[in-house]
Structures are given as structure tokens and as C-alpha cells.
Amino acid sequence: MKLSVLKTIQSEQLKLKHSPVWLAFFALPIISAFFGTANYAANQGVLQHEWYSLWSQHTLFLCYLFMPALIGTYCSYLWRLEHMRNNWNSFLTAPVPLYALCFGKLFQAVMMIILGNAWIFLLYFLCGKICGLTGLPPKESIGWFLCGIPGGIVICCIQLTVSMLIRSFAVPIGIGLAGGIGALAFTSKGWGVYFPYSLYSIGMRANNPNLQLDTKLFITNSLFYIILFSVLSIAALHRRGQ
């Protein structure tokens, strides 16, 4: 079993080698950080909570718009090769269990979330120093980083399922973007912890560093959606292979 999963992970890594999709994950957070930092620097008379205020400006558009769309792009790219020509036949007849095929793609998406979050927080720290903020980011930022990972994995699971079922490369990206916009609406009503696309933004405390998060409910709901869409992906793959 471990050997099968390892083979699928290695296969997916080969597909992504020299892929240009990684450029977006470096470029868009830089753009978001630039505008967030510029807005913070221009409004320090109003935004007086230093590291907390800077974080609110960094994450407003990043967590609700850029990251859901970026995750949608990455997940579409992971399924792109299978949707080309007759590659589904060779994919489904690979000498590994179907669940391992799904896990190989999910593993790549999870690594992207972890590295993407690390890049976001590095930019946050560097921009804080550029703005002249003293000391280190607040200790709560460790929780923002850690909670952002399961929330991001939830979106990955959904987008991988959508990208597997929909042949179009662009449509799943649009769904990711729509999910991010919906997350903003649900969070504003106080229902964010129940909406899957909101879990990343509330985990990261996007635009609200002082948000009091029910961690137990957050983790429970994240695990529920991760398991649900993972099972749906495997079931859909089995049905396609019949």
C-alpha cells in the first residue's frame, strides 16, 4: 500500500516538473502583499495595531479571492493531463489502487498549501520590517498559519473533485473564485465555520486577526469536508473505471 502511494506521488511530481503553474503561487501573494502593505503605510493613522493591522490588509483579497482561484488553477492543472486525448485509459489501468491515484494528487495540493502559506507569512514578516514594525509578528500568527492549512486542504479536496469531473480547465477555476466570494458572504453573516470555502479564510483570520475561533468546531468541520470530498473523488473514480 505504501509503495503504491509513493509511486503515485512520484508520478505526479514528474508531471509537475518544470510546470509554470508555480509562478502564480509566488507572484499573486507578492501582488497582494504589495497592495496590502501600501494601504497599511498610507493609513497608519487609522490602522494603529501594527502587525495585526498589517495582517488584515495582507489577507483581505488574498484569502477570499486569490488563494481559492489559485487552488482551483493548481487542481485543474493536476487533472489536465488525464483530460487530454485518451489518457484516462492509461490512468485508470495503472497498477495501483484507485485511492492511491487520488491521494497522489491530493498530496501535491497539500504540499502547495503548506509552501504557499509559508511564502505568505514570509512576505508578511518582510513587509512588516519594511514598514518599520518592531519585534516579531504576534504569537497568535502561529495559530493563523496552522489553521490555514486544514482550511486550505478542504478547498483542495473540493477543487480536485470538481476538476476530475469537469473536463474544462477554466470552469473549476471559476468555481473556486465563486467559492471565495461566497466565503466572504458567509463569514460576514457569522456562518463561515460551516461553509467549506470559508474555512481557509477564517483559519487565517483574514481581515480580522482578533476573530475568536471555535477551534474544535473548526477542526471537526474541516475533517468532515476533507473526508467527504475524498470519498466522493474515489467513488467517482471507481465509477469511471467501471
Salt bridges, closest charged atoms under 4 A:
GLU12 OE2 - LYS15 NZ 3.26
GLU12 OE2 - LYS105 NZ 3.02
GLU82 OE2 - LYS15 NZ 2.63
GLU82 OE1 - LYS105 NZ 2.90
